Amino acid sequence: MSNFFEWDQAKYSVEVPKMDLEHQAIIACMNKLFSLSESGASSAQLGRVFTELVNVTVKHFADEEAYMESIHFADLGKHKLIHKSLLASVMEHKAKFDAT
């Protein structure tokens, strides 16, 4: 079975190894969730991976914002808003999953 999303170093690298690894961890969780869903995994299995995706995403956003702050990234405020929106979307999907 193919992955939902393939990491392409040339396209997606931000040239910060720690951030690239965290991006890859998020993608790995998405791929695991997709694969489990496609294979008819139980709600419990899906729920565990979904929770892992939420946790990895929350940690990554905090790490990335701290890194951006440390380098005085000019668009940090804008990037925080993007993170907030993305996290809200992930949490909305998680809430819908939990409600089923």
Solvent accessible surface area in square Angstrom, and as a share of the most:
residue,aa,sasa,rsa
1,M,162,0.72
2,S,88,0.57
3,N,76,0.39
4,F,122,0.51
5,F,67,0.28
6,E,112,0.50
7,W,60,0.21
8,D,54,0.28
9,Q,99,0.44
10,A,101,0.79
11,K,148,0.63
12,Y,87,0.33
13,S,23,0.15
14,V,73,0.42
15,E,145,0.65
16,V,32,0.18
17,P,103,0.65
18,K,107,0.45
19,M,6,0.03
20,D,8,0.04
21,L,117,0.58
22,E,24,0.11
23,H,38,0.17
24,Q,59,0.26
25,A,42,0.33
26,I,25,0.13
27,I,20,0.10
28,A,57,0.44
29,C,5,0.03
30,M,54,0.24
31,N,17,0.09
32,K,90,0.38
33,L,29,0.14
34,F,65,0.27
35,S,47,0.30
36,L,39,0.20
37,S,63,0.41
38,E,101,0.45
39,S,79,0.51
40,G,65,0.62
41,A,21,0.17
42,S,57,0.37
43,S,82,0.53
44,A,62,0.48
45,Q,74,0.33
46,L,26,0.13
47,G,15,0.15
48,R,153,0.56
49,V,13,0.07
50,F,21,0.09
51,T,58,0.34
52,E,66,0.30
53,L,15,0.08
54,V,15,0.09
55,N,89,0.46
56,V,35,0.20
57,T,5,0.03
58,V,70,0.40
59,K,117,0.49
60,H,4,0.02
61,F,22,0.09
62,A,59,0.45
63,D,31,0.16
64,E,12,0.05
65,E,35,0.16
66,A,62,0.48
67,Y,75,0.29
68,M,20,0.09
69,E,102,0.46
70,S,75,0.49
71,I,89,0.45
72,H,160,0.72
73,F,80,0.33
74,A,103,0.80
75,D,73,0.38
76,L,27,0.13
77,G,48,0.46
78,K,128,0.54
79,H,47,0.21
80,K,86,0.36
81,L,120,0.60
82,I,80,0.40
83,H,8,0.03
84,K,148,0.63
85,S,71,0.46
86,L,91,0.45
87,L,46,0.23
88,A,61,0.47
89,S,48,0.31
90,V,30,0.17
91,M,88,0.39
92,E,94,0.42
93,H,103,0.46
94,K,28,0.12
95,A,60,0.46
96,K,120,0.51
97,F,49,0.20
98,D,87,0.45
99,A,89,0.69
100,T,146,0.85
